[in-house]
Amino acid sequence: MGVGRALADSNQPVGKRLASSGLNLLRTGSSRILGVALILTSAILFLISFVTGYLAFELASLVSFILGIALLAVEIEPRVRLSVAGDGMLGSLRSLDAALRELKATGKASYVPVGNEVKMVFAQTEWSSDLRMPPVGSGIQSEIEGELGDMNQKGLEFFNTWIPKVIEDNLSLAAGAKASWEGGDLKFTMNRPFVRRLCVDPFVNANVCCKMGCPLAGAVAQALASSTGRDVKFENCVYDPKTQTAEIALTLGKSA
């Protein structure tokens, strides 16, 4: 099934949203190029004003510099806010880990479709029933569905085609994203994810990355469970600080 079929299956609003996103990305790229060009122009005008002594060139240089910085800030500001948001997740993850310990939750999380929803499920040592709760990445998943619409039972190819695109292009949650499969095992790779400060935090590494994933990793697992209608077991998430690349390992299980 090609990209055209994926768009048809995902209903008309998806195409419109992604087309709109493409235009926004083009505008962002143009803003960056124009901003750099204006700053370079500013330097040239300043040199001309220094040589000729004309005030007009100096004023033009100042205006060009201000406009160039403003255009670059259009792209920088959202990324700064995402970075702060990533740092702000740490306290919530500590609280969630403490609650799971109190409830005697054990093992790794599974993301299980229940009707039109997905639950994050843990085994419990002191109770016969599993512990079920909203997934840790529900907020990010809501943003993904805001771009793609309802993902329920859209299929594996829908996931492979559109989740990396939305994470990278529409929401700018990572500089690059790719899904690679080996049998039922998924390696979902992201370059420069916005949560990378969490990725190098010792607490997160010891209690989150190996058990349920951060909100971004959890959103990927939730999206896979929702689009396939199958259980997804979280294996781990490993981050390489040298390449700034995160690799999420998930196993696709049985149908719900």
Secondary structure as GFF3:
##gff-version 3
##sequence-region A 1 256
A	DSSP	alpha_helix	3	9	.	.	.	ID=ss1
A	DSSP	alpha_helix	12	52	.	.	.	ID=ss2
A	DSSP	alpha_helix	55	102	.	.	.	ID=ss3
A	DSSP	beta_strand	105	114	.	.	.	ID=ss4
A	DSSP	beta_strand	117	124	.	.	.	ID=ss5
A	DSSP	beta_strand	131	133	.	.	.	ID=ss6
A	DSSP	alpha_helix	138	148	.	.	.	ID=ss7
A	DSSP	alpha_helix	156	165	.	.	.	ID=ss8
A	DSSP	pi_helix	166	170	.	.	.	ID=ss9
A	DSSP	beta_strand	176	182	.	.	.	ID=ss10
A	DSSP	beta_strand	185	191	.	.	.	ID=ss11
A	DSSP	alpha_helix	196	199	.	.	.	ID=ss12
A	DSSP	alpha_helix	202	207	.	.	.	ID=ss13
A	DSSP	alpha_helix	215	228	.	.	.	ID=ss14
A	DSSP	beta_strand	230	240	.	.	.	ID=ss15
A	DSSP	beta_strand	245	255	.	.	.	ID=ss16
###
